[in-house]
Amino acid sequence: MNFTAKLKNDLLKSISSDPTKKQERFAFLCALTKMRGGIDVYKKSISLTYELDSAEDVTNIAGMLKEFTAGETFFVVDGRKGDKTPKLQIKDSYANDLLKEMSLSHFEDGKFVFDDGSEFIENTLRSNTFQAYFKGVLYGGVKVQFPDDEYPNYCLQIFFSDMAFCEKIINVLADMDISTKVYERKSINILQSRNSNDIGDILALAGAVDSVLELNNIIAKREIDNEFNRQSNLYMANLKKAVDGAQKYLQAIEYLQESGTLERVDEKLRKVATARAEYDDASMQELADKLGMSKTSLSRYLNKLLTMAEERKNGRK
């Protein structure tokens, strides 16, 4: 199961079935209707159709809808043109009454009233049901990706067909210090965040506890992996530096040996040269310890050998 599917399962699971939480379930349905509900009007007939992700989700949503309408909900799968998207449909006065209660477009006194639901979202902010409402927003339009073997980044997107509604959600999140960006793609507006902390706050705001925990585990693991990689890279860099430095001295010592110069230097210097050649993989500190001298003194002796070899190569004796 991908991260988006897991998140949607988490959202549905987190909706309380407590009879006293009825308004929270209604807030969820209102947001879902705004995000995924299609309103079809023919003359004075109206129907409300939800396009959902799975037959299981249809069953769950239908159970919630039955709390708020006495009409029958129809499970529809339209097989035409290969469309197998499971749909849930409410018709006629039942659909109209539900849409009116949600402050969405409906018939009233024989006239069609256009309404965007802005009044309802304002009410959720005042009545502390916004979390449930936001669950519906996420369920209805979210796509989330956490880093894995195939995708290296964090990315949360919410797809809106209504730009004004998208801006309303952006403003609500901004008031909570959650930063997002919006992009337009044809007729779709995409609210997006690639910041793991902001994504975590968005998921927490919707009460998606399991998804927040999974995200935090991924963040922690990546931090551990990144620290390991930094330490490993530092170790390899230092090792390369040490090997390159030792090789430089070994080449100088070999040249001095072949030219006979090493036989004429003082005993201390010759002892350092012999030790460097014998313990060619030892670090400077390890070699200094073997010779019973400081690292600074060892470096001075080795650099003297290096200078002697360079002078010999340049014709200076």
C-alpha positions in Angstrom: 0.0 0.0 0.0 1.4 3.4 -1.0 1.7 6.3 1.5 -1.4 8.1 0.1 -3.6 5.0 0.6 -2.2 4.6 4.1 -3.0 8.2 4.9 -6.5 7.9 3.7 -7.1 4.8 5.7 -5.6 6.6 8.7 -8.0 9.5 8.2 -11.1 7.3 7.9 -10.0 5.3 10.9 -9.6 8.4 13.0 -13.2 9.6 12.5 -15.0 9.1 15.7 -18.2 6.9 15.7 -19.2 8.4 19.1 -22.9 9.5 18.9 -21.9 12.8 20.5 -19.4 13.5 17.7 -22.1 13.6 15.0 -21.2 17.2 14.0 -17.6 16.2 13.4 -18.8 13.5 10.9 -21.0 16.0 9.2 -18.0 18.4 8.9 -16.0 15.6 7.3 -18.7 14.9 4.8 -19.1 18.6 4.0 -15.4 18.9 3.1 -15.5 15.6 1.2 -18.6 16.9 -0.8 -16.7 20.1 -1.6 -13.6 18.1 -2.8 -15.1 15.0 -4.4 -18.9 15.6 -4.8 -20.3 16.2 -8.2 -23.6 18.0 -8.5 -25.8 17.2 -11.5 -28.8 19.3 -12.3 -31.5 18.6 -14.9 -34.5 21.0 -14.9 -35.4 20.9 -11.2 -33.9 17.5 -10.5 -30.6 17.2 -8.6 -28.2 14.4 -7.8 -25.0 14.3 -5.7 -22.3 11.8 -6.7 -19.1 11.0 -4.8 -16.2 9.5 -6.7 -14.2 7.4 -4.2 -11.1 5.3 -4.1 -12.5 1.9 -3.3 -15.6 -0.1 -2.6 -14.6 -0.3 1.0 -14.5 3.5 1.2 -17.9 3.7 -0.4 -19.3 1.5 2.3 -17.7 3.6 5.1 -18.9 6.9 3.5 -22.4 5.6 2.9 -22.6 4.6 6.6 -21.9 8.2 7.5 -24.3 9.7 5.0 -27.2 7.6 6.3 -26.9 9.7 9.5 -27.9 12.8 7.7 -30.3 11.8 5.0 -33.3 9.5 4.9 -32.9 8.9 1.2 -31.2 5.8 -0.3 -27.6 6.0 -1.3 -26.7 4.2 -4.5 -23.4 2.4 -5.1 -22.6 3.0 -8.7 -19.8 1.7 -10.9 -19.9 3.1 -14.4 -18.1 0.6 -16.7 -18.4 2.8 -19.8 -15.1 3.8 -21.4 -13.3 1.7 -18.9 -14.3 3.9 -15.9 -14.3 1.6 -12.9 -14.2 4.3 -10.3 -16.6 3.4 -7.4 -19.2 6.1 -6.9 -21.8 6.8 -4.3 -25.0 8.7 -5.3 -27.9 10.5 -3.6 -30.8 11.9 -5.6 -33.6 14.4 -5.7 -34.8 16.1 -2.5 -32.5 14.1 -0.3 -29.5 15.3 -2.2 -30.9 18.8 -2.3 -31.6 19.0 1.5 -28.1 17.7 2.3 -26.4 20.2 0.0 -28.5 23.1 1.5 -27.4 22.1 5.0 -23.8 22.1 3.8 -24.2 25.6 2.3 -23.5 24.2 -1.1 -25.4 24.8 -4.4 -29.1 23.6 -4.2 -32.6 24.4 -5.2 -34.7 26.7 -3.0 -38.2 27.8 -3.8 -37.9 26.4 -7.3 -34.7 28.5 -8.0 -31.2 27.2 -8.2 -28.9 28.8 -5.6 -25.2 28.9 -6.2 -23.3 28.5 -2.9 -19.6 27.7 -2.4 -19.7 26.4 1.2 -17.6 29.3 2.6 -20.2 29.9 5.3 -19.8 26.3 6.5 -16.0 26.4 6.7 -16.2 29.6 8.8 -18.6 27.8 11.1 -16.1 24.9 11.6 -13.4 27.3 12.6 -15.7 28.8 15.3 -17.2 25.5 16.5 -13.9 23.5 16.8 -14.9 21.0 14.1 -12.2 22.2 11.7 -10.0 19.1 12.3 -12.8 16.9 11.1 -13.5 19.2 8.2 -9.8 19.2 7.3 -9.8 15.4 7.3 -12.4 15.6 4.5 -10.2 18.0 2.6 -7.2 15.7 2.8 -9.1 12.6 2.1 -10.8 14.3 -0.9 -7.7 15.6 -2.6 -4.4 14.6 -1.0 -1.4 12.9 -2.5 1.6 12.3 -0.2 5.0 10.8 -0.8 7.6 10.1 1.8 11.2 9.2 0.9 11.8 5.6 0.0 14.0 3.5 -2.4 12.2 5.0 -5.4 11.5 8.6 -4.4 14.1 10.6 -2.4 12.0 13.6 -1.2 9.1 14.6 1.0 6.0 15.9 -0.9 2.4 16.6 0.1 -0.1 17.9 -2.5 -3.8 18.7 -2.2 -5.7 19.1 -5.5 -8.5 21.6 -5.7 -10.8 22.5 -8.6 -11.9 25.7 -6.8 -9.1 28.3 -6.5 -11.0 30.4 -3.9 -11.4 27.3 -1.7 -7.8 26.4 -2.2 -6.8 30.0 -1.1 -9.1 29.7 2.0 -7.3 26.5 3.1 -3.9 28.1 2.5 -4.9 31.1 4.7 -6.1 28.8 7.5 -2.8 26.9 7.4 -0.8 30.1 7.3 -2.6 31.3 10.4 -1.2 28.2 12.0 2.3 28.9 10.8 2.2 26.1 8.2 3.8 27.2 5.0 2.6 25.9 1.6 2.8 26.9 -2.0 0.1 26.7 -4.8 0.5 25.8 -8.4 -1.9 25.9 -11.2 -2.1 23.0 -13.7 -4.8 23.6 -16.3 -8.0 23.8 -14.3 -6.5 22.3 -11.2 -4.9 24.1 -8.3 -2.3 22.3 -6.3 -1.5 23.2 -2.7 2.0 21.7 -2.0 4.6 21.4 0.7 8.0 19.7 0.4 9.1 20.6 4.0 8.9 17.5 6.3 8.1 19.6 9.3 5.2 21.4 7.6 3.9 18.1 6.2 4.0 16.6 9.7 2.0 19.6 11.0 -0.6 19.2 8.2 -1.0 15.5 9.0 -1.2 16.3 12.8 -3.8 19.0 12.1 -6.0 16.3 10.5 -5.4 13.9 13.4 -3.7 11.3 11.2 -1.7 9.9 14.1 -0.3 6.8 12.4 0.9 8.8 9.4 2.6 11.3 11.6 4.4 8.5 13.5 5.5 6.9 10.2 6.8 10.3 8.9 8.7 10.9 12.2 10.3 7.4 11.9 11.4 8.1 8.3 12.8 11.5 9.4 14.7 9.9 12.3 16.1 7.1 10.1 17.2 9.6 7.4 18.9 11.7 10.0 20.8 8.7 11.3 21.7 7.6 7.8 22.8 11.1 6.9 25.0 11.4 10.0 26.5 8.0 9.2 27.2 9.1 5.6 28.7 12.3 6.8 31.0 10.5 9.3 31.8 7.9 6.6 32.7 10.6 4.1 34.8 12.4 6.6 36.6 9.2 7.5 37.2 8.4 3.8 38.4 11.9 3.1 40.9 11.8 6.1 42.0 8.3 5.0 42.7 9.5 1.5 44.5 12.5 2.8 46.6 10.3 5.1 47.3 7.8 2.3 48.2 10.5 -0.2 50.5 12.1 2.3 52.2 8.8 3.2 52.7 8.0 -0.4 54.3 11.3 -1.0 56.9 10.7 1.7 57.4 7.0 0.6 58.3 8.2 -2.9 60.8 10.7 -1.5 62.3 8.1 0.8 62.6 5.6 -2.1 64.3 8.2 -4.3 66.8 9.1 -1.5 67.6 5.4 -1.0 68.2 4.7 -4.7 70.4 7.8 -5.0 72.4 6.9 -2.0 71.6 10.1 -0.2 69.8 8.4 2.7 73.0 6.7 3.7 74.6 10.1 4.4 71.9 11.7 6.6 72.1 11.7 10.4 70.8 8.6 12.3 67.6 10.3 13.6 66.5 11.2 10.1 67.4 7.8 8.7 65.4 6.1 11.5 62.3 8.2 10.6 62.7 7.3 6.9 63.1 3.5 7.8 60.0 3.6 10.1 57.9 5.4 7.5 58.8 2.8 4.8 58.2 -0.1 7.2 54.9 1.1 8.6 53.5 2.5 5.4 49.8 2.3 6.4 50.3 3.8 9.9 48.8 7.3 10.6 51.1 10.1 11.6 50.1 9.8 15.2 50.7 6.0 15.2 54.1 6.4 13.6 55.0 9.2 16.0 54.1 6.9 18.9 56.3 4.0 17.5 59.2 6.4 17.2 58.7 7.9 20.7 58.4 11.5 19.4 55.8 14.1 19.0 53.6 14.3 15.8 55.1 17.8 15.2 58.7 16.5 15.3 57.8 13.6 13.0 56.2 16.0 10.5 59.3 18.2 10.6 61.6 15.2 9.9 59.4 13.9 7.0 59.2 17.3 5.4 63.0 17.5 5.6 63.2 14.2 3.7 60.8 15.5 1.2 62.8 18.7 0.7 66.0 16.8 0.3 64.4 14.6 -2.4 63.1 17.7 -4.3 66.4 19.4 -4.1 68.2 16.3 -5.4 65.8 16.0 -8.3 66.4 19.7 -9.2 70.1 19.2 -9.3 70.9 20.8 -5.9 72.9 18.6 -3.5 
